[in-house]
Amino acid sequence: MQIRALSLAFLVAAGCSDDWLPADSGVPTSMPANTSTSTGESPTTSTEATTGTDATTAEPTSGDTSGTTGDPSGGGMCNLYDQDCPDGQKCTAYASPNTFIPEGIKCVPVQDDPKAPNEPCSVGGDGLGDDNCALGTVCLDLDYDGSGFCLPYCTGDSQNPKCEGSDTTCVKLFYGYDFGNCFKQCDPLLQNCAEGEGCYMDAIKVGNTGFVCLPVVQGGAEATYQEPCIGWSSCAPGYACIFDAVVPDCTFSYCCSPWCDTSEGDATCQELDEKMSCIAWYSQGQAPPGFENVGVCGIP
């Protein structure tokens, strides 16, 4: 996948909260009350295929916040989780051309020979929802060039969203909507994602569930240590976007700092600044299997 040029409105995983991450939904607005040497948060979901997490962006333009809605200009009402449209149609979010922030949900025709999940796709003149993706997926045109990739919608229901396979997580991207999309799980220390993606946190709580592969936002591919950032995926792969209070000489409200392996001690972080340590991402005993050593460089 190519690195996409994104507007600031699309802060993929920009909603963060607690000790040392950007604030909730959209452009961060406040500083943390304090910081600590561990997150103090226990994971609230697992890394199983049924995981559902919130990674909110801009507010919806319509008043309906459920997974069932209709388009006043055409297209039947439907439920994204159930995909309950008539034969030959699919339920999908829709939006005007040159934006991907949903305006609502409706039934649209499934085109002939549709593209499978995660395959390259194209968006028609009507914008988001007008695409050649298969049932249960949507084409996200992140740079408005008419092309993108088919991103699967989560199945199940809003209280128990699911994704196919044991290596994917359901992440709710858009504030005010209860549907989500499925992203591949990953390891921030390995950065085992496709080209143009990075491994970033998958939920709005510090020390929450785990990590997923997300497209790097505009300018993020070059944003490394001490560079300003606006959301989870606005730092280069291998870096996290955290509060300025824990990044030495950060000149913005939030700056990038590298992930680190706690089993290797503080040396890597102190090479950048002697005030930093490798801070455990999870509280002791709360890390999912395989993530026990995940940390981030910061001032304790």
C-alpha positions in Angstrom: 0.0 0.0 0.0 1.3 3.4 -0.9 1.6 6.1 1.8 -1.5 8.2 1.6 -1.7 12.0 1.8 -4.4 12.6 4.4 -6.2 15.7 5.6 -6.0 16.6 9.3 -9.6 15.6 9.6 -8.7 11.9 9.2 -6.7 11.3 12.4 -6.6 7.6 12.2 -6.4 6.5 15.8 -6.1 10.1 16.8 -8.5 9.7 19.7 -6.3 8.9 22.6 -6.5 9.5 26.3 -4.8 9.3 29.7 -1.2 9.6 30.7 0.9 10.5 27.7 -1.1 10.2 24.4 -3.1 12.8 22.4 -6.5 13.6 23.7 -9.9 12.3 22.7 -11.2 12.7 19.1 -9.8 15.1 16.6 -7.0 17.6 17.3 -5.8 17.1 20.9 -6.9 19.8 23.3 -5.5 19.2 26.8 -2.4 18.0 28.7 -2.3 15.1 31.1 -2.6 15.7 34.8 0.4 13.6 35.5 2.7 10.9 34.1 3.9 7.6 35.4 6.5 4.9 34.8 3.8 2.6 33.6 0.4 3.1 32.0 -1.8 2.2 34.9 -4.3 0.9 32.5 -5.4 -2.7 32.2 -6.3 -4.1 28.8 -10.0 -4.0 28.4 -10.2 -6.2 25.3 -8.2 -9.1 24.0 -6.2 -9.6 20.8 -8.6 -12.3 19.6 -10.6 -11.9 16.3 -13.6 -10.5 18.3 -11.7 -7.5 19.5 -13.4 -4.1 19.0 -11.7 -0.8 19.8 -12.5 2.8 19.3 -10.2 5.0 17.2 -12.3 8.0 16.6 -11.9 10.8 14.0 -14.1 13.7 13.1 -17.8 13.9 14.1 -20.3 12.6 11.6 -22.2 15.1 9.5 -25.5 13.3 10.0 -27.5 13.0 13.2 -27.7 9.1 13.1 -25.0 7.4 15.0 -26.1 3.8 14.7 -25.0 1.2 12.2 -28.4 1.4 10.6 -29.4 4.4 8.6 -30.5 5.5 5.2 -29.7 8.0 2.5 -32.4 10.6 1.9 -31.2 11.0 -1.7 -31.5 7.3 -2.5 -30.5 3.8 -1.3 -32.3 1.7 1.2 -31.7 1.6 4.9 -29.4 -1.2 6.1 -27.2 -2.6 8.9 -23.5 -2.8 8.3 -23.0 -5.7 10.6 -25.8 -7.7 9.1 -25.3 -6.7 5.4 -29.0 -7.0 5.0 -29.4 -5.3 1.6 -31.3 -6.9 -1.2 -29.4 -9.4 -3.5 -26.9 -7.7 -5.6 -26.4 -4.8 -3.2 -24.2 -4.1 -0.2 -24.5 -2.0 2.9 -21.8 0.7 3.2 -20.9 4.1 4.6 -21.1 6.9 2.0 -19.8 10.4 1.7 -19.5 13.2 -0.9 -16.6 13.2 -3.3 -13.2 14.2 -1.9 -13.9 13.1 1.7 -14.0 9.9 3.5 -15.8 11.1 6.7 -19.2 9.2 6.5 -22.4 11.1 6.0 -24.5 8.0 6.5 -25.0 4.4 5.6 -27.0 2.9 2.7 -27.4 0.1 0.2 -25.5 0.4 -3.0 -25.1 -2.0 -6.0 -22.2 -4.5 -5.9 -20.4 -4.1 -9.2 -19.5 -6.9 -11.5 -16.3 -8.8 -10.7 -15.8 -7.0 -7.4 -12.4 -6.7 -5.7 -11.7 -8.9 -2.6 -10.8 -7.5 0.9 -7.5 -5.7 1.0 -7.2 -5.6 -2.8 -6.7 -2.3 -4.7 -9.9 -0.7 -5.8 -11.4 2.4 -7.4 -14.0 5.0 -6.3 -16.5 6.4 -8.7 -17.8 9.9 -9.1 -20.2 9.8 -6.2 -17.5 9.4 -3.6 -17.2 7.0 -0.7 -19.5 4.0 -1.1 -19.4 4.2 -4.9 -16.7 1.5 -5.5 -15.9 -1.9 -7.0 -15.3 -3.6 -3.7 -17.0 -6.9 -2.7 -19.9 -7.3 -0.2 -18.8 -6.4 3.3 -16.0 -4.0 2.3 -15.5 -0.4 1.3 -12.9 1.4 -0.8 -11.1 4.0 1.1 -9.7 6.7 -1.2 -7.4 8.5 1.2 -5.7 10.8 -1.2 -8.7 11.5 -3.5 -7.1 10.1 -6.6 -10.0 7.7 -7.3 -8.2 4.6 -5.9 -7.7 2.9 -2.6 -7.9 -0.6 -1.0 -10.9 -2.7 0.0 -11.2 -2.5 3.8 -13.5 -5.1 5.4 -16.3 -4.0 7.7 -16.5 -5.7 11.1 -19.2 -8.4 11.5 -21.1 -9.4 14.6 -22.8 -6.5 16.3 -21.8 -3.2 17.9 -21.3 -4.8 21.3 -19.3 -7.7 20.0 -17.7 -6.7 16.7 -15.7 -9.5 14.9 -13.2 -9.9 12.1 -12.2 -13.0 10.1 -9.0 -14.7 11.2 -7.1 -14.6 14.5 -4.7 -11.9 13.3 -7.1 -9.0 12.8 -8.8 -6.4 15.1 -12.0 -4.4 14.7 -11.2 -0.7 15.0 -14.0 2.0 15.0 -12.5 4.8 13.0 -15.2 7.4 12.9 -16.6 9.3 15.9 -20.3 8.9 16.5 -20.6 5.7 14.4 -20.8 2.3 16.0 -19.4 0.3 13.0 -15.7 -0.6 12.5 -13.2 -1.9 10.0 -10.8 -4.8 10.3 -7.0 -4.2 10.5 -4.2 -6.6 10.7 -2.5 -7.0 14.1 1.2 -6.4 14.4 4.1 -6.0 16.8 5.5 -2.4 17.3 9.0 -3.7 18.0 9.0 -5.7 14.8 7.0 -3.2 12.6 5.8 -6.2 10.6 3.3 -4.3 8.4 3.1 -3.7 4.6 5.0 -0.9 2.9 3.4 2.5 3.6 2.0 1.3 6.9 3.2 1.3 10.5 2.3 -0.7 13.6 0.4 1.6 15.9 -1.9 1.2 19.0 -5.4 0.0 18.3 -7.4 1.7 21.1 -7.9 5.0 22.8 -6.4 4.0 26.2 -2.8 3.9 27.2 -1.7 0.3 27.7 -4.9 -1.0 26.1 -5.3 -4.0 23.8 -2.6 -4.2 21.2 -1.5 -2.8 17.9 -2.6 -2.8 14.2 -1.2 -1.9 10.8 -2.5 1.6 9.8 -1.6 3.8 6.8 1.0 6.5 7.8 -0.7 9.9 7.6 0.6 12.9 5.6 4.2 13.7 6.5 4.3 10.9 9.1 6.8 8.8 7.2 9.5 11.4 8.0 8.4 12.2 11.6 10.8 10.7 14.0 12.2 11.5 17.5 11.0 14.9 18.8 9.1 15.7 15.6 5.6 17.1 16.1 2.6 14.7 15.5 -1.2 14.9 15.5 -2.3 11.3 16.0 -1.4 7.7 16.4 -0.2 7.1 12.8 1.3 10.5 12.2 4.8 9.3 13.2 7.2 7.2 11.2 6.8 3.4 11.7 8.7 2.5 14.9 7.6 5.7 16.7 4.7 6.6 19.0 2.9 10.0 19.2 3.0 11.0 22.9 2.6 14.2 25.0 5.4 16.8 25.0 5.8 16.4 28.8 7.5 13.1 28.3 9.6 13.9 25.2 12.6 16.1 26.0 12.7 19.5 24.1 9.4 18.7 22.3 8.2 22.0 20.8 4.6 21.0 20.0 1.9 19.5 22.2 2.7 16.0 21.0 5.9 14.5 19.6 7.2 11.3 18.2 9.3 9.0 20.4 10.6 5.5 19.5 9.2 2.2 20.8 11.7 0.2 22.9 12.3 -3.2 24.3 12.1 -3.1 28.1 14.2 -6.3 28.4 17.1 -4.4 26.9 17.1 -1.7 29.5 17.2 2.1 29.0 20.4 2.4 26.9 18.6 2.9 23.6 16.5 5.7 25.0 19.3 7.4 26.9 21.3 7.6 23.7 18.7 10.1 22.6 18.5 11.8 26.0 19.8 10.8 29.4 16.5 11.8 31.0 14.6 9.1 29.2 13.9 5.5 30.1 12.2 2.7 28.3 8.7 2.9 29.9 6.6 -0.2 30.0 3.5 0.1 27.8 1.5 -2.3 29.9 1.1 -2.5 33.7 2.9 -5.4 35.2 1.1 -8.7 34.5 -1.4 -7.1 32.1 0.5 -7.4 28.7 -1.0 -9.8 26.2 1.2 -12.8 25.3 4.2 -11.7 23.2 3.9 -8.0 24.2 5.5 -8.2 27.6 8.6 -6.3 26.5 6.9 -3.4 24.6 7.9 0.0 25.9 8.2 3.6 24.6 11.1 6.0 25.3 10.0 8.9 27.5 10.7 10.8 30.7 9.4 8.7 33.7 
